[in-house]
Amino acid sequence: MLALVDAVLREAGLSRTAVRSLGTLDARAAEPGIAGAAALLGVPVRGFAAEELAAVSVPHPSARPLAATGTASVAEAAALLAAGTEPGTDAGAVPGVVVAPGTGEPAAPPARARAVLLVPKRKTRRATCALAASVPVRSHEDAPGARLLPRTHGYIAGEPGSPPTIPTPHTTAAMDMHTHTDAHDLRHHGDAEVRDEKLIDLAVNVRTDTPPDWLRRRIADSLTGLAAYPDGRVARAAVAERHDLPADRVLLTAGAAEAFVLLARALPARRPVVVHPQFTEPEAALRDAGHVVGRVLLREEDGFRLDPAAVPEDADLVVIGNPTNPTSVLHPAASIAALARPGRTLVVDEAFMDAVPGERESLAGRTDVPGLVVLRSLTKTWGLAGLRIGYVLAAPGTIADLERAQPLWPVSTPALVAAEACMSRAALAEAEHAAHRIGVERAHLLAGLAEFDEVRTVAGAEGPFVLVRIDGADAVRERLRSLGFAARRGDTFPGLDRNWLRLAVRDRATTNRFLQALDQALLMGG
């Protein structure tokens, strides 16, 4: 039991000293394994009645614990209940760990605190463990994000793991307008999969062998001008010319991620909605700015395709990615433009559009779509994640609002030089060539994945990555790590669960080695 707790703590990057209690079903609180682990850790055991655990809405319900205890997931429900009721805890610093013979899911704290799942349920043959932390509810939040619900409450339509007997109110997507602080770690990104470890990287979507030599030289030459304050006028004009727009429709940012923060802070929104699964920073930024964020969850059975009718009419800010991270779906420009309404801001994250040959379905450069805001990133195609450069295309008034929310000189001189260089005709031609090459390599990866009966891919991938479903993908991912490969976990994306992985497209030799490793990882799991 203690070994399982230690493994979960290692996954979260924590030590035993961080543990404040173990939580479980009250009938199991005195079991030797649980009581012994608690004694060695020097923490109490918190027992919860089956009715308390059953009242918790869980994202990964399992039939066995539901039948045995009336609780869809003992471990995560008890973990979050324990974490959410710990007295005197500090935000994010005090995890509550639950160990229980069964399965587990996230639960809800009282109104003065909320619980955040740090590690979802991890199993051995005889026990299951999950890790949760307590964080205070901010003054702008009307309720904790993990909520206690009546036992008759159903799951969000289309949410992975929903029992098939629960009816779904929408045919292609579901709308959930609650504040979300659930098991999906919105701050987890692919770089966390490879940090501090020497693994072959299929978790980060930055193109390999970048920046190219010519771009490195341009950036290096800019270092002689670091004594002067950055002047973004030339780079801004270059971006405007590239999209055939006036300069007052362009704002340079420290990567697309900064743009999400600016949008959340600068633009008024009464009912913002994010279309998921997609990049999680937009929702995280909106929540950090005090917004209650609604979700439209696209479903696997519909190919994660957008139905504009699924977005509520009264949503006044809508965020969608195209092509979407992590599904790699490229939505038709007409479908996205159909989301535009008077009084609505329509944010389209096109961070990976330059990896699509011809950038078909792009809305960048369009001025006829009301409320349109297009975000672009230069970090993925050009390998500039460490430099931080991106830009926003929008109406002049929106650009002015966002610019007022920026700090002074938000983009460094080297990043401005890189932006200007990447707008040149030669650079655009190189990016187009890379996009075609990615398409070839993606087809090779998909063909290899099709050989595995255990693997199901999302059809029609158009980005530099693919999304795959494997039963027990979280365990497969760990085995791949032991074989030297890092894959992006899928369970941090709303609308996905632990059975999903995102794989970056790499060169053929790397893909072949990965496919061999995947074969081994699947065999290791029996």
Secondary structure, DSSP 8 states (H G I E B T S, - for coil): -HHHHHHHHHHHT--GGG---EEEEGGGTT-HHHHHHHHHHT--EEEE-HHHHHTB--SS--HHHHHHHS-S-HHHHHHHHHHHT-TT--TTT-EEEEEESS-B------TTEEEEEEEEEEE-SS-EEEEEEEEE--TT-SS-SS-B--TT----TT-TT--TTS--S-SSEEEE-S---SSS-TT--GGGGTTTS--EEES--S-SS-S-HHHHHHHHHHGGGTTS----HHHHHHHHHHTT--GGGEEEESHHHHHHHHHHHHS--SSEEEEESS-SHHHHHHHHTT---EEEEE-GGGTT---GGGS-TT-SEEEEESS-TTT-----HHHHHTT--TT-EEEEE-TTGGGSGGGTT--TT--SSTTEEEEEESHHHHT-TTT--EEEEE-HHHHHHHHHHS-SS-S-HHHHHHHHHHTSHHHHHHHHHHHHHHHHHHHHHHHHHTT-TTEEE-TT--SSEEEEEETTHHHHHHHHHHTTEEEEESTTSTT--TTEEEEE---HHHHHHHHHHHHHHHHHT-
